Amino acid sequence: MSRRRSSAGGRGKMKINPNDLMRQVQQMQTQMGAAVLVEIAGEIAGKHAGAAEAATKVAATMAGLKYSREHEYEADDLGGQYLMKTQYNPYGMVELLTALNSLSEGEPSLIEGMLSTHPHAGDRVERAKERIAATGQYSPDQPDPHRERFLTYRQMMMSDLGWTD
């Protein structure tokens, strides 16, 4: 795996999506609504308030996880698009996700999968490969046309941070 291309793949994902601020506001509204529901459930349940509040919190959390995973898929898609628009080979993102997947210990259990805020890395790798292949423009073996420019910027950034290669 190319460390340089993987770094570019990670940078592609870090670009800011203009919809992020609105999404954060919507998530805060959802959390505030869930908090109100927890309080209402506690009042209605009376002596079983603790159980009702706990159940409501679990339900609200699980409802929000689906959207969190969808947002990660959207970030992957946008990262790939940003990489292609800047003429970096988007397979760098696949390499980065593959490296992250290698850190996990096997497939998640059903419960772990349900409670995860991120899609499983293996699923993200396959999805990214499919989306890149659909463009018909890139291959895993294709070098990045702006490799030298990337290395120059990377060295400048590392130097500014006091890091060495």
C-alpha positions in Angstrom: 0.0 0.0 0.0 1.2 3.5 -0.8 1.4 5.6 2.4 1.4 8.7 0.3 -1.8 7.8 -1.6 -3.5 6.6 1.6 -2.7 10.0 3.2 -4.3 11.7 0.2 -7.3 9.4 0.6 -7.6 10.5 4.2 -7.3 14.1 3.3 -10.1 13.7 0.7 -12.4 12.6 3.4 -11.5 15.6 5.6 -12.9 18.1 3.2 -15.8 20.1 4.6 -19.3 19.3 3.3 -21.4 22.5 3.2 -24.3 20.5 4.6 -22.4 19.5 7.7 -23.5 22.6 9.7 -27.2 22.0 8.9 -26.8 18.3 9.8 -25.3 19.2 13.1 -28.2 21.5 13.9 -30.6 18.8 13.0 -28.8 16.2 15.2 -29.0 18.7 18.1 -32.7 19.2 17.5 -33.2 15.4 17.5 -31.2 15.0 20.7 -33.2 17.8 22.4 -36.5 16.2 21.2 -35.3 12.8 22.6 -34.4 14.4 26.0 -37.9 15.9 26.1 -39.4 12.4 25.4 -37.3 10.9 28.1 -38.7 13.4 30.6 -42.3 12.9 29.5 -41.9 9.1 29.6 -40.5 9.4 33.2 -43.5 11.5 34.3 -46.0 9.1 32.7 -44.4 6.0 34.1 -44.4 7.3 37.7 -42.8 4.7 39.9 -41.2 3.0 36.8 -39.7 6.2 35.6 -36.1 4.9 35.5 -36.9 2.0 33.2 -39.1 4.2 31.0 -36.4 6.8 30.7 -33.7 4.2 30.0 -35.8 2.5 27.3 -36.5 5.9 25.6 -32.8 6.8 25.7 -31.9 3.5 24.0 -34.6 3.9 21.3 -33.5 7.5 20.6 -29.8 6.6 20.4 -30.5 3.7 18.1 -32.6 5.8 15.8 -29.7 8.3 15.5 -27.1 5.7 14.7 -28.7 4.9 11.3 -28.2 8.5 10.3 -24.7 8.6 11.6 -23.7 5.6 9.4 -25.5 7.2 6.4 -23.4 10.3 7.0 -20.2 8.3 7.0 -21.2 6.7 3.6 -21.9 10.2 2.3 -18.5 11.4 3.6 -16.8 8.5 1.8 -18.6 9.4 -1.4 -17.7 13.0 -1.2 -14.1 12.2 -0.3 -13.8 10.1 -3.4 -15.3 12.8 -5.5 -13.0 15.4 -4.1 -10.0 13.2 -4.8 -11.1 12.6 -8.4 -11.7 16.3 -9.0 -8.2 17.1 -7.8 -6.9 14.3 -10.0 -5.7 12.1 -7.1 -6.3 8.4 -7.5 -9.3 7.7 -5.2 -7.9 4.2 -4.6 -5.9 5.9 -1.9 -9.1 6.1 0.1 -9.7 2.4 -0.4 -6.1 1.7 0.8 -6.8 3.8 3.9 -10.1 2.1 4.7 -8.4 -1.3 4.1 -5.7 -0.3 6.7 -8.4 0.7 9.2 -10.3 -2.6 8.5 -7.1 -4.6 9.3 -7.1 -3.0 12.8 -10.5 -4.5 13.6 -10.8 -7.9 15.1 -13.1 -9.8 12.8 -16.7 -9.1 11.9 -18.8 -7.2 14.5 -21.5 -9.1 16.4 -25.1 -8.3 15.7 -25.3 -6.0 18.8 -21.9 -4.3 17.9 -23.2 -3.7 14.4 -26.5 -2.2 15.6 -24.7 0.1 18.1 -21.9 1.2 15.8 -21.8 4.9 14.8 -19.8 3.9 11.7 -20.4 1.4 9.0 -18.2 -1.7 9.1 -14.8 -0.8 7.4 -15.0 -3.9 5.2 -18.4 -2.7 3.8 -17.0 0.7 3.2 -14.0 -0.7 1.3 -16.3 -2.7 -1.0 -18.6 0.2 -1.5 -15.8 2.6 -2.3 -14.3 0.1 -4.8 -17.6 -0.3 -6.5 -18.2 3.5 -6.8 -14.6 4.1 -8.1 -14.9 1.2 -10.6 -18.2 2.6 -11.9 -16.4 5.8 -13.1 -14.1 3.7 -15.3 -11.4 6.2 -14.9 -9.0 4.8 -12.2 -7.3 1.5 -11.3 -5.5 0.5 -8.1 -2.2 0.4 -10.0 -2.5 3.8 -11.7 0.0 6.4 -10.3 -1.2 9.8 -9.1 -0.4 12.5 -11.7 0.3 15.0 -8.9 2.5 12.8 -6.7 5.4 15.3 -6.5 3.1 18.2 -5.6 1.5 16.1 -2.9 4.9 15.1 -1.5 6.0 18.7 -1.5 2.9 19.9 0.4 3.2 16.9 2.8 6.8 17.7 3.6 5.9 21.4 4.2 3.0 20.4 6.6 5.2 17.9 8.5 8.0 20.4 8.8 5.5 23.1 10.1 4.3 20.6 12.7 7.8 19.5 13.6 7.2 15.9 12.5 9.8 13.8 10.6 9.1 11.2 7.9 
